[in-house]
Amino acid sequence: MQPDYSMNPIPVIAVFDVGKTNKKLFLFDESYNIVFERSASLMRSLTKTVSPARIWMR
């Protein structure tokens, strides 16, 4: 069973993996367990017209 972090904020380490077509975000707790992850896959032509920062702002 995974801990419920929704009500109690915890310190995390954010890791961004930004490639040409795949973008990933991982949040790790102090014990290096993944507490959140999100990925986005984009067509290469889209990455030329859209700022990578806008991908995460949805």
N, C-alpha and C positions, 0 to 999 in steps of 0.2 A: 504494500500500500504506500502510495506517495504522500508526502506531507502536504497539507493545505496551506499555501502561502497567500491566499487571496485576501485575508483579513489582517495579516501581520506582515508589514514590510520587512524585508531582509536585505542585507548588503549582497550585491551580486557583481560578477565580472561579466562584461559584455564583450562578445567576440563577433566581429563582422567578417564574413568571407565573401568578398565581392569578386566575381569572375566576369567574363564577357557576357554570359547568358544566364547564369545562376547567381542569385544573391541569397545569403543565409545569415541569420542572426541567432546566436545562442546566448543564453544567460545561465551562468554557473553560480551555485551557492558557495559558501566558504569551504565546503568539503569537496568541491569540484564536481558536484552532481548537476546535471542539466535540469534547470527548473522551468525553462521556456525555450522554445525554438520556433522559428518561422523561416520559410524559404519562399522565394519567388523565382519563377523561370520566365525569362523574356526572350522574345525573338531578337536576333541580333540587330535588325534594322530599327527596332523600337529603342534599343539602348543608345542609339546615336542621337535620337530626338528627345528623349526624356532623361532628366537629371536622375542619377542613381538615388539621390536623397529623397526624391518624390516617391519612389517605389515604397519606402517604409512609412510614408505619411498618409496611410489610408485608414 
